[in-house]
Amino acid sequence: MATFQRIATIASAIFFTFHVARGKPDTTLVAKVCNGAKYSPWSTYDYNIGQVLDCLFDFTADSGFNKYCQSTGDDNKCYGHAACNGAISHSDCTTCLREAWKYIFDGCIYSIGAQVQLKDCRIRYEQYPFTE
């Protein structure tokens, strides 16, 4: 009987650990940096940022939680990078990146470059190629 109780206790502890670990991503703001230079709304660069963000939202989780993207056009190129905590789920990674984008949109609107670091993810875009 003592063995059964021990197994039940261990099983409960494991279940509780996995249940707690699978919570929502931690979207607490750690850092935000906005470039002071601005681009024009509805410009080619505006379109290219959207293209890069779509790539980052769609492929970061499936690329080992670390993805670089660039716009396809030759004019006003945009480059981006996103990364997520590998301990969160694919859908939580995408959710976290979309929350990071909200910080950029709210605080860095029309900045030619910006980056936001949340507890479980980060996102950055620039007018020039970069590595992190």
C-alpha positions, -999 to 999 in steps of 0.1 A, spaced: 0 0 0 29 24 8 42 18 -27 9 27 -43 8 60 -23 44 68 -33 36 62 -69 4 82 -67 23 111 -50 50 111 -77 25 109 -105 5 138 -90 37 159 -87 47 152 -123 12 161 -135 12 193 -115 47 202 -128 37 198 -164 3 215 -159 20 246 -143 48 246 -169 23 248 -198 8 281 -188 6 312 -209 39 328 -221 53 355 -198 49 387 -218 63 410 -191 83 438 -208 120 435 -202 133 461 -227 121 482 -257 143 503 -281 129 525 -309 149 542 -336 141 579 -336 140 580 -374 105 575 -389 92 560 -422 60 571 -440 28 552 -435 17 532 -466 53 533 -480 72 504 -495 91 501 -462 58 499 -443 48 470 -466 82 453 -462 79 454 -424 46 437 -427 61 410 -449 90 404 -424 66 403 -394 44 377 -412 74 356 -418 85 359 -382 50 351 -368 46 322 -391 80 305 -389 98 313 -357 83 285 -336 89 259 -364 125 271 -369 138 261 -335 123 292 -318 149 314 -336 142 329 -371 157 356 -393 136 370 -422 140 397 -448 117 414 -473 117 402 -509 118 435 -527 149 454 -536 136 488 -525 136 498 -488 146 463 -476 136 453 -441 153 427 -420 140 410 -389 147 385 -361 125 368 -336 133 342 -309 113 325 -282 120 306 -250 123 270 -262 103 258 -232 71 273 -244 47 258 -270 46 267 -306 13 286 -302 26 303 -271 57 315 -291 35 330 -317 12 346 -291 43 361 -273 57 375 -306 23 392 -313 23 407 -278 58 420 -285 47 435 -317 19 454 -298 46 471 -277 64 482 -309 32 493 -325 21 513 -294 54 528 -285 75 528 -317 50 536 -344 66 543 -378 102 538 -364 126 525 -391 139 500 -365 127 487 -332 132 458 -308 112 445 -279 124 419 -253 97 402 -233 104 374 -207 96 346 -231 103 361 -265 120 390 -285 114 406 -319 135 431 -338 134 447 -373 158 471 -390 167 487 -423 200 468 -424 211 432 -420 221 422 -385 228 391 -364 222 386 -327 
